[in-house]
Amino acid sequence: MLLEARGVTKHYPMGVKALDGVDLSAAPGEIVGIMGRSGSGKSTLLHILGCLDRPTAGSVWLDGVEVTATAEAALPAVRLRKVGFVFQAHNLVSTLTALENVALPLRYLRPRPADAMAKARAALAAVGLSDRMHHVPAQLSGGQQQRVAIARALVNGPALVLADEPTGALDSQTARELLALLRRLTAERGQTFVIVTHDPMVGAACDRVITMVDGQVHP
Amino acid sequence: MEALRNLRRRSVRTSLTVLGIAVGILAFTVMGGMAEKINMIIRGSEAYFAHRIAVRSAGGSVRLNFLQSDDIATVRQVSGVQAVETHIMLPMDETAGFELAPRSLVGIDLENFQRAQALAGQEAQLRLWQGNWWRPGDREVAVLGSAVARRMKLKVGDPLLARGARFRVVGIIEETLSLPDGWAFIPQEDARALVLEVSSTVPGSDVPAFATNAYALVNPNEGDAVTDEIATRLRRGFLLYSPQQLSKAAAQASTLLNTAILGSGAIAVIVGALSIINTMFIAVAERTREIGIKKAIGASRWDVTREFLFESTLMAIAGGLVGVGLGTGVIYAINWYTRDQGTPVFIMTPRLAIGGVLFAGVLGALAGVLPAMRAAALDPVEALRER
């Protein structure tokens, strides 16, 4: 398994249980959908899987490494090399062009790859935005912005891409195109996608869907 | 470049912050220009006295005691004294003492003066800019310091009118930016005649030779020992200053002045730096989601810190450059308005310009530390919730 979560629990002060013993696994190249109502713990789980947050209990293994046991200071490097993120909206840095946004993760790599810009151009080409490279986010449509975000998530070649409501701010036609793009890229690159969504159409496009209710995986 | 675009995105706020620093650096530069002028006078005096033990009357400006031929001979006989240079110094006119470069007539024995020049260090040597020194035996001639020439609008060949006497200008000395700029060298006989004409304290007109100041030329590292020896041999009533004493006093004066002048300039810059802190905290608050995105895609705390530090430093350096530019303009303007004084009031030096920009940059970096640390410490999950 590329990703394995065992008994992941997240408690907040005042006794709020966001996650309660969640188990999840994903194989290389698999697209896993996480569905559930608001407040069911989907996003919290996604943040823990992406090393942005730590569980109160339980463990997460990513590409053979127990990331829940990894030191806090080492987690940015794990995110940089192994995880890509696509968020719902306002995903991009507004002052950077599409190309610069895609190249952003490469900026933080040490040593920085000599062909960083070439890699970013290739990633943008892969999402069909070669002609929008020098546009800033305000000059792009919502769908184009999400494609830039996908290119940025893929540019480092991460093993796992996590998407939080990636079609949430898109119309149904654009959302369909974006899903087709995700499927194509997964097939080409063998990367694992975990997608949090409300949208049944997105769920239908996944290889497997788990449903969450009150912080637990619904059987 | 991302940092420049971030600063341009809030151009009014950035401009005001840069202006805050610029005003501080302007004050720092102008104050620094004053300190540089004072330092130059002190350094010039230090160089001048590095090889000289100064001997003058203990009576202060009243000149109770003049140095007589016997006194000069006594000083000359002390072991370690290579030569004795004598001056007769008197203010050029009744108000000359209240000028930026106080103008004095300095009576010298040319041969004696030139020997001392040869023995003194390179830094203390006075070089002619125009004309020549007078020939032995010439009377009523003068070689002017640059400030005297400029203030009195004199050139070679013009007459110098001082204390009721008339001297023909035969030479002008290169600007030293220190005390000799205010001096007009005249033959010692002429100076002696001027003193005798007005003084009631001189023992009598039959005195063949006297001087108001004498300088024993010595090896700089023997100054203290030779000074002690002169003090024991010379009759009472004279003050002696060794090169070491003068150097120490100069260093103390320089430190005190620099601290006071540059300190007050620095306060102005620090006030400007506070505006950077404010601007950067606002930037962190506005860009919380952007910070969250960057941290999510793998930016480390240091990556985030560095980006904000770079922005604050960039703003400060821009302010520093503007401030140094404005300061240089102000210095040149003030020097232009006060050019009648004959010597610049402020001096703009490369080290002051570089120092001003560097000081701004360092303060900018320091001012950015707290906001940058706050940005770096943001929880990415919380930051991503911002809209």
Interface residues (C-beta under 8 A of the other chain):
Chain A: H47 G50 L52 D53 A73 P76 A77 R79 L80 R81 V83 G84 F85 F87 H90 N91 L92 V93 S94 T95 L96 E100 L104 P105 R107 Y108 L109 R152 A153 N156
Chain B: E2 R5 N6 R9 R289 E290 I293 K294 K295 A296 I297 G298 A299 S300 R301 D303 P380 V381 L384 R387
